[in-house]
Amino acid sequence: MNKKIAIFTGSRAEYGLLYWLINDIQNDSELELQLLVSGTHLSPEFGNTYKQIEADGFKINEKVEMLLSSDTAVGVSKSLGLAILGFTDALDRMKPDMIVILGDRFEALAIAQTAMILGIPVIHLHGGEITEGAYDDAFRHAISKLSALHCTSTEEYRNRVIQLGEMPDRVKNVGAIGLDHLKRSQLMSVDELSDSLKFTIDRPYLVVTYHPVTLADESPTETFEALLNSLDEFPEFQVILTYPNADNGGRKIIPLLEEYAKQNRNRVLAITSLGQIRYLSAIKHAATVVGNSSSGIIEVPSFDVGSVNIGARQKGRLAAKSVIHCEPNKPSIVSSIKCAIDKSYKMNDEEITNPYGQGDATSQIINFIKTSDIDNVKTFYNLNMESL
C-alpha cells in the first residue's frame, strides 16, 4: 500500500518553494499525495492564491480557514488557535502516514502541534536556521522538536538541529528546496514577464518585498516608509513591489504600499502575489532585490543578483557575499541599494557562491521519505561535550 504523504502550505512563498516536491510526489507510483491548504492562500486580501495551486493541476484535499482580519499580536494568536481546531478535523479525515512542513510560520507551528498529538510523523524542511528578528525563529526550533525527520538547507543548519537533540541519522542536508526551480523551471524573459504582469517594463527595475519584524524593536511602518523614501532616490529604476505577509503589522503596510504605487503609476507595480515563476523571473532580470524576505538571502544569490537585507528580521541567517545587510533607515538603505546595483561587493569579478545547495533537494527528500520507517518515538541525542 502506498504511503500517504500530506504536504501543508499556508502561504504563496511556501507553496512556490514546495512546487517540485508536490509535483514529484504526485507523479510517484509508490506515494500518494495529499494537500492541506490554509493561511493566506484562502484570503481575498492576499490574493486567494489557492487558485494557483489548483491551476497548476493539484488537487487540494483540505482547505482550513484560520486567519482573522486583524493586525495585532492578539489576532495572530487567536488565528493560531483556530488553525489547531481546523487542522485537527482535516488531518483526522486525511489520515496521512507522514506530513511535510516547511519553515517557521505560526501556521506551521499549529499544524506541527496537531500532527504530533494525532501521532502523524512530521518531516520538517529548513530547520536549524536563525532569524533573530522574528518570532519565527522560536517557532522553527519548536517545529524541529515536534518533527521526526529533518531536511536542512546547509550542513551548518544540520549540525544545529542535531544540537537540539535530534538523532544524526534523522537529519539530512539536502540544500534549499527553492533552488530546484533553477534547474527545472522555465523562467520568463523580460518581455514575457511584462506581458504577464500587464505592466510595461522598459527600464532597469528593483524587486521589493518587506515583511513586518515581529520580535525586534523595529517599527514596520517606520521602516517601510524609510524604504519607500529610499526608492524615491532611484527615479531611473522601475519597482515591482509585492505585498507583505499576514504577520502582525502587515496590514498597516498595505495602504502605504498601495498609495505609493498610485502616486507612481508608470514606475511602480504593486502586486499581491507574483507566483513562483514570475517572482524568480523578476529576480533573474532585476537590478537588485530589496527588503527582508528570506528569498533575498536563499534564492537571489544564485542569479548573480545583489540583494539588500533591511533590518533585523533575517539576523543570523547564513548569507552569500552578494547579500548586503543594512540598518532600517533611509541613509543605510540608499547606500546599500547603490552597492547592490553596481556590484561593489564583488572582488575582481569573483563568482558568488550560494551556500544553500545546487538545486537537487526534491529527489533527496523523496528518497529520505521512502527509505525512512519512523514514528514519533525519539531518543534525545546528547552531544559529546568534550569535543566542543
VENLINUR-V380737 format. One record per backbone hydrogen bond with DSSP energy under -0.5 kcal/mol. NH is the residue of the N-H (numbers start at 0). CO is the residue of the C=O. E is the energy in kcal/mol with one decimal. If there is no record, write none. Layout:
BEGIN
nh:NH co:CO e:E
nh:NH co:CO e:E
END
This chain:
BEGIN
nh:2 co:29 e:-1.4
nh:4 co:2 e:-0.8
nh:4 co:31 e:-2.9
nh:5 co:3 e:-0.7
nh:5 co:97 e:-2.9
nh:6 co:33 e:-2.4
nh:7 co:99 e:-2.3
nh:8 co:35 e:-2.1
nh:14 co:10 e:-2.1
nh:15 co:11 e:-2.1
nh:16 co:12 e:-1.7
nh:17 co:13 e:-1.8
nh:18 co:14 e:-0.9
nh:18 co:15 e:-0.6
nh:21 co:17 e:-2.7
nh:22 co:18 e:-2.6
nh:23 co:19 e:-2.5
nh:24 co:20 e:-2.2
nh:25 co:21 e:-2.2
nh:26 co:22 e:-1.5
nh:27 co:24 e:-1.2
nh:28 co:26 e:-0.5
nh:30 co:27 e:-1.2
nh:31 co:2 e:-3.0
nh:33 co:4 e:-2.1
nh:35 co:6 e:-2.4
nh:36 co:34 e:-0.5
nh:36 co:61 e:-2.9
nh:37 co:8 e:-2.1
nh:38 co:63 e:-0.6
nh:39 co:9 e:-1.6
nh:40 co:37 e:-1.3
nh:41 co:38 e:-1.5
nh:42 co:39 e:-1.6
nh:43 co:41 e:-0.5
nh:45 co:42 e:-1.0
nh:46 co:43 e:-1.5
nh:47 co:42 e:-2.7
nh:48 co:39 e:-0.5
nh:49 co:40 e:-2.0
nh:50 co:47 e:-1.8
nh:51 co:48 e:-0.8
nh:52 co:48 e:-1.1
nh:53 co:49 e:-1.9
nh:54 co:50 e:-2.4
nh:55 co:51 e:-1.6
nh:56 co:53 e:-1.7
nh:57 co:52 e:-1.6
nh:60 co:34 e:-1.2
nh:60 co:58 e:-0.7
nh:61 co:34 e:-1.9
nh:63 co:36 e:-2.5
nh:64 co:62 e:-0.6
nh:69 co:67 e:-2.3
nh:75 co:71 e:-2.1
nh:76 co:72 e:-2.4
nh:77 co:73 e:-2.4
nh:78 co:74 e:-2.2
nh:79 co:75 e:-2.0
nh:80 co:76 e:-1.5
nh:81 co:77 e:-2.3
nh:82 co:78 e:-2.4
nh:83 co:79 e:-1.9
nh:84 co:80 e:-1.7
nh:85 co:81 e:-2.4
nh:86 co:82 e:-3.3
nh:87 co:83 e:-1.9
nh:88 co:84 e:-1.4
nh:89 co:85 e:-2.2
nh:90 co:86 e:-2.9
nh:91 co:87 e:-1.7
nh:92 co:88 e:-1.6
nh:93 co:89 e:-2.4
nh:94 co:90 e:-2.9
nh:96 co:3 e:-2.3
nh:97 co:3 e:-1.4
nh:98 co:120 e:-2.3
nh:99 co:5 e:-2.9
nh:100 co:122 e:-2.3
nh:102 co:124 e:-2.6
nh:108 co:104 e:-1.9
nh:109 co:105 e:-2.0
nh:110 co:106 e:-2.2
nh:111 co:107 e:-2.1
nh:112 co:108 e:-2.3
nh:113 co:109 e:-2.1
nh:114 co:110 e:-2.6
nh:115 co:111 e:-2.3
nh:116 co:112 e:-2.1
nh:117 co:113 e:-2.0
nh:118 co:115 e:-1.1
nh:119 co:114 e:-3.0
nh:120 co:96 e:-0.6
nh:120 co:118 e:-0.6
nh:122 co:98 e:-2.6
nh:123 co:121 e:-0.6
nh:123 co:148 e:-2.7
nh:124 co:100 e:-2.6
nh:125 co:150 e:-2.2
nh:128 co:125 e:-0.5
nh:131 co:314 e:-3.0
nh:132 co:311 e:-1.0
nh:132 co:312 e:-0.7
nh:133 co:130 e:-1.6
nh:136 co:130 e:-0.5
nh:136 co:133 e:-1.8
nh:138 co:134 e:-2.0
nh:139 co:135 e:-2.9
nh:140 co:136 e:-1.5
nh:141 co:137 e:-2.2
nh:142 co:138 e:-2.8
nh:143 co:139 e:-1.9
nh:144 co:140 e:-1.7
nh:145 co:141 e:-1.1
nh:146 co:143 e:-1.1
nh:147 co:121 e:-2.4
nh:148 co:121 e:-2.0
nh:149 co:169 e:-2.3
nh:150 co:123 e:-2.8
nh:151 co:149 e:-0.5
nh:151 co:171 e:-2.2
nh:157 co:153 e:-1.8
nh:158 co:154 e:-2.3
nh:159 co:155 e:-1.5
nh:160 co:156 e:-2.1
nh:161 co:157 e:-2.1
nh:162 co:158 e:-2.1
nh:163 co:159 e:-1.1
nh:164 co:161 e:-2.3
nh:165 co:160 e:-1.4
nh:169 co:166 e:-2.2
nh:170 co:167 e:-1.5
nh:171 co:149 e:-2.8
nh:173 co:151 e:-2.5
nh:173 co:171 e:-0.7
nh:174 co:151 e:-1.4
nh:175 co:355 e:-3.5
nh:178 co:175 e:-1.3
nh:179 co:176 e:-1.7
nh:180 co:177 e:-1.2
nh:181 co:178 e:-1.2
nh:182 co:178 e:-0.6
nh:182 co:179 e:-0.9
nh:183 co:179 e:-1.9
nh:184 co:180 e:-2.2
nh:186 co:184 e:-0.8
nh:192 co:188 e:-2.6
nh:193 co:189 e:-2.7
nh:194 co:190 e:-2.4
nh:195 co:191 e:-2.4
nh:196 co:192 e:-2.3
nh:197 co:193 e:-0.9
nh:198 co:193 e:-1.9
nh:200 co:198 e:-0.5
nh:201 co:199 e:-0.8
nh:205 co:237 e:-2.4
nh:206 co:287 e:-1.8
nh:207 co:205 e:-0.5
nh:207 co:239 e:-2.9
nh:208 co:289 e:-2.3
nh:209 co:241 e:-0.5
nh:213 co:211 e:-0.7
nh:214 co:132 e:-2.0
nh:215 co:132 e:-1.4
nh:217 co:215 e:-1.9
nh:222 co:218 e:-2.6
nh:223 co:219 e:-2.3
nh:224 co:220 e:-2.4
nh:225 co:221 e:-2.0
nh:226 co:222 e:-2.2
nh:227 co:223 e:-2.6
nh:228 co:224 e:-2.5
nh:229 co:225 e:-1.7
nh:230 co:226 e:-2.0
nh:231 co:227 e:-1.2
nh:232 co:229 e:-1.5
nh:233 co:230 e:-1.9
nh:236 co:233 e:-2.0
nh:237 co:203 e:-2.5
nh:238 co:266 e:-2.6
nh:239 co:205 e:-3.0
nh:240 co:238 e:-0.6
nh:240 co:268 e:-3.5
nh:241 co:207 e:-2.4
nh:241 co:239 e:-0.6
nh:242 co:270 e:-1.5
nh:249 co:246 e:-2.5
nh:252 co:248 e:-0.7
nh:252 co:249 e:-0.9
nh:253 co:249 e:-1.1
nh:254 co:250 e:-0.7
nh:255 co:251 e:-0.6
nh:256 co:252 e:-2.3
nh:257 co:253 e:-2.7
nh:258 co:254 e:-2.3
nh:259 co:255 e:-2.0
nh:260 co:256 e:-2.1
nh:261 co:257 e:-2.1
nh:262 co:258 e:-2.0
nh:263 co:259 e:-0.8
nh:263 co:260 e:-0.5
nh:264 co:261 e:-0.7
nh:266 co:263 e:-1.1
nh:267 co:263 e:-3.1
nh:268 co:238 e:-2.9
nh:269 co:267 e:-0.5
nh:270 co:240 e:-2.3
nh:278 co:274 e:-2.5
nh:279 co:275 e:-2.8
nh:280 co:276 e:-2.3
nh:281 co:277 e:-2.6
nh:282 co:278 e:-2.3
nh:283 co:279 e:-2.5
nh:284 co:280 e:-1.4
nh:285 co:281 e:-0.6
nh:285 co:282 e:-1.1
nh:286 co:204 e:-3.0
nh:287 co:204 e:-0.7
nh:288 co:305 e:-1.8
nh:289 co:206 e:-3.2
nh:290 co:307 e:-1.8
nh:291 co:208 e:-1.8
nh:292 co:208 e:-0.6
nh:295 co:292 e:-1.1
nh:296 co:293 e:-1.3
nh:297 co:293 e:-2.7
nh:298 co:294 e:-1.2
nh:299 co:294 e:-2.4
nh:301 co:298 e:-1.6
nh:302 co:299 e:-2.3
nh:303 co:300 e:-1.5
nh:304 co:299 e:-1.0
nh:306 co:321 e:-2.3
nh:307 co:288 e:-3.1
nh:308 co:306 e:-0.6
nh:308 co:323 e:-2.7
nh:309 co:290 e:-3.2
nh:309 co:307 e:-0.7
nh:310 co:325 e:-2.4
nh:314 co:311 e:-1.7
nh:316 co:313 e:-2.1
nh:322 co:319 e:-1.6
nh:323 co:306 e:-3.2
nh:323 co:321 e:-0.6
nh:324 co:322 e:-0.6
nh:325 co:308 e:-2.4
nh:328 co:326 e:-1.9
nh:332 co:328 e:-2.4
nh:333 co:329 e:-2.9
nh:334 co:330 e:-2.1
nh:335 co:331 e:-1.9
nh:336 co:332 e:-2.4
nh:337 co:333 e:-2.1
nh:338 co:334 e:-1.9
nh:339 co:335 e:-2.4
nh:340 co:336 e:-2.6
nh:341 co:337 e:-2.1
nh:343 co:338 e:-1.6
nh:344 co:338 e:-0.5
nh:345 co:342 e:-1.7
nh:347 co:345 e:-0.6
nh:349 co:346 e:-1.0
nh:353 co:351 e:-0.5
nh:354 co:352 e:-0.6
nh:356 co:353 e:-0.7
nh:363 co:359 e:-0.9
nh:364 co:360 e:-2.4
nh:365 co:361 e:-2.4
nh:366 co:362 e:-2.0
nh:367 co:363 e:-2.1
nh:368 co:364 e:-2.4
nh:369 co:365 e:-2.4
nh:370 co:366 e:-2.0
nh:371 co:367 e:-0.8
nh:371 co:368 e:-0.6
nh:372 co:370 e:-0.6
nh:373 co:371 e:-0.8
nh:377 co:375 e:-0.7
nh:380 co:164 e:-2.7
nh:381 co:379 e:-0.7
nh:384 co:382 e:-1.2
nh:386 co:383 e:-1.7
nh:387 co:384 e:-1.1
END
